[in-house]
């Protein structure tokens, strides 16, 4: 179970940035504070001292999230001949042995699926980080009294912030957009398509180089990054480039990119966007020193559901086991306390008069709230047991649909709600293929109450296609 409060830590070459926030019931982000401390020396000892000086007791009770900089992460794009999650994981593990200059046991990696095609291939973006980097961060924060619950990537954070703020730019027509987050010393050039990060690269120039002697080198790195993306993603086109920078940035950078590459370039002032949100409280140092708040804010959103999780597996298991042990300990303690109270009441009833017995009953009634806590803990154990028992998973549903679906049918919408109600909408070349698919659904024990809502034919170019909608209820448990 995630903690409600967030403490986001981002360490750059020049500053330590700390975001303290909480997600409100409407899923908006309430920022308590966003501060930055200047770093004179980047040694681990010095960083540990700075962390220890700013960590609060509330930070120790919060969900601690650390941002991994792009320079510490290796991104690799793969196109692998499988749609199976298990097969993909094995294939990526094999790729790590040849594509990454580290031994397999010395790295932590994760991947996100970018898309699948009809030929059976899956596009993958993988992220790799050396365990020494993870260990270095863990030791540093441990010495400050903090335990890291999550690592998120700076690139994913930039892309997540942009996709949430401007969903219309990354979802329409599935076009790729470039997102250039300009910092004072360095910048990060990310590419997003359909709401997902697909590529990112760090650029060793920033705000201070715009309008100066290194502006040409800055532009050169931007163009090289754009060319590298187009080379690795053959057939893709970049629709727009968005520059995330304060409004004071020199307009020449925007004009030169647009003039040389013949591509639409837009400038977005993050602070202008943030000022529209009344839940944001950001210290003046960010604007005074040209610091970008984008990574910290995006990291908070990314922590809700990280696209790439680089927390070592053994650490994740340890955290889950610790949480379960603590819940079990609380439950056992409450049960023991209540049993002790019960026997105390039972034996005292033999030696006390009715008045004293009534007094004990009054005390027992005051324990009602604690009994309710025991009931809640018992419900949590039932929840754990239900998760251990085999249930129908999304993978089972997808596999079953894949096996049953005729080749003439294409899905346009698959929707599954919490109650197990499945909605399928799509198109088919023939009405008979729709009937065949409906019949297979009806005969499959995994699906119940399969109902064909409609199947309407319409003309399409020189022929006809059939639009259809089928609803069903997914069985709650696997067949033994």
Secondary structure, DSSP 8 states (H G I E B T S, - for coil): ---SEEEEEEE-SSEEEEEEEEE-TTS-EEEEEEEEEE-S---HHHHHHHHHHH--HHHHHSEEEEEE-GGG-EEEEEEES---HHHHHHHHHHHHHHHSSS-GGGEEEEEEEEEE-TTS-EEEEEEEEEHHHHHHHHHHHHHTT----EEEEHHHHHHHHHHHHTHHHHHGGG-EEEEEEE-SS-EEEEEEETTEEEEEEEES--GGGTTSTTHHHHHHHHHHHHHHHHHHSTT--EEEEEEE--TTS-HHHHHHHHHHHT-EEEEE-HHHHHTT-TT----THHHHTT---HHHHHHHHHHHS-SS--S-HHHHHHHHHHHHHHHHHHHHHHHHHHHHHHHHHHHHTTTS-HHHHHHHHHHHHHTHHHHHHHHHHHHHHHHHHHHHS-B--HHHHHHHHHHHS-TTEEEEEEEE-TT-EEEEEEEES-HHHHHHHHHHHHH-TTEEEEEEEEEEEEEETTEEEEEEEEEEEE-SB---
